[in-house]
Amino acid sequence: MPDRQLLKAVADLREEIAQLGDEDAPARERLEGLAGDIERRLAGASDDEEGETLVAGLREAATQLEISNPRTTGILNRIMVALGSMGI
């Protein structure tokens, strides 16, 4: 179940990334990297240490985007909850 929730949240994140404007290019690049990291994690291509780094990156991105992109922040929070449910 958490995998399905996580996949849905990553799909939502990708939609949000596509809607970011040119002024948000650094945020877009960072979010694309995080989305790719999550997908690799789901494919089993990362270890526990990378999982901790991923969660830290998600927290930092959520904090930075909290005011300018509250919807994206909500998606990042959903991803962190799903990862936590998976023990990551």
C-alpha positions in Angstrom: 0.0 0.0 0.0 2.7 2.6 0.8 4.4 1.9 -2.5 1.2 2.8 -4.4 0.7 5.9 -2.3 4.3 6.9 -2.9 4.0 6.3 -6.7 0.9 8.5 -6.7 2.7 11.2 -4.7 5.7 11.1 -7.1 3.4 11.4 -10.1 1.8 14.4 -8.4 5.3 15.9 -7.8 6.2 15.4 -11.4 3.0 17.3 -12.4 4.0 20.1 -10.0 7.5 20.2 -11.4 6.2 20.6 -14.9 4.2 23.7 -13.8 7.1 25.5 -12.2 8.1 28.6 -14.1 11.6 29.6 -15.4 12.1 31.6 -12.2 11.9 28.3 -10.3 14.6 26.5 -12.4 16.8 25.7 -9.3 13.8 24.3 -7.4 12.7 22.3 -10.5 16.1 20.8 -10.9 16.3 19.8 -7.2 12.8 18.4 -7.2 13.5 16.4 -10.4 16.6 14.9 -8.7 14.5 14.0 -5.6 11.8 12.4 -7.7 14.5 10.3 -9.5 16.0 9.3 -6.2 12.6 8.2 -4.9 12.0 6.1 -8.1 15.4 4.5 -7.7 14.6 3.7 -4.1 11.3 2.1 -5.1 13.2 0.0 -7.7 15.6 -1.2 -4.9 18.6 0.6 -6.3 19.6 2.4 -3.1 20.7 1.6 0.4 19.5 2.8 3.8 22.1 5.6 4.0 20.8 6.9 0.7 17.3 6.7 2.1 18.3 8.9 5.0 19.9 11.4 2.6 16.7 11.3 0.5 14.5 12.1 3.5 16.8 15.0 4.6 16.7 16.4 1.0 12.9 16.2 1.0 12.7 18.0 4.3 15.0 20.7 3.1 13.1 21.2 -0.1 9.8 21.3 1.7 11.1 24.0 4.0 12.4 26.1 1.1 9.2 25.8 -0.9 6.8 26.2 2.0 5.8 29.7 1.2 6.3 30.0 -2.5 4.9 26.5 -3.5 2.6 25.3 -0.7 1.0 22.6 -2.9 4.4 21.2 -3.7 5.3 21.2 0.0 2.1 19.2 0.7 3.2 16.6 -1.9 6.7 16.4 -0.4 5.1 15.9 3.0 2.9 13.0 1.6 6.1 11.4 0.2 7.9 11.7 3.5 4.9 10.0 5.3 4.9 7.2 2.7 8.6 6.7 3.1 8.2 6.6 6.8 5.5 3.9 6.5 8.0 1.9 4.5 10.6 2.3 7.3 12.8 4.7 5.4 
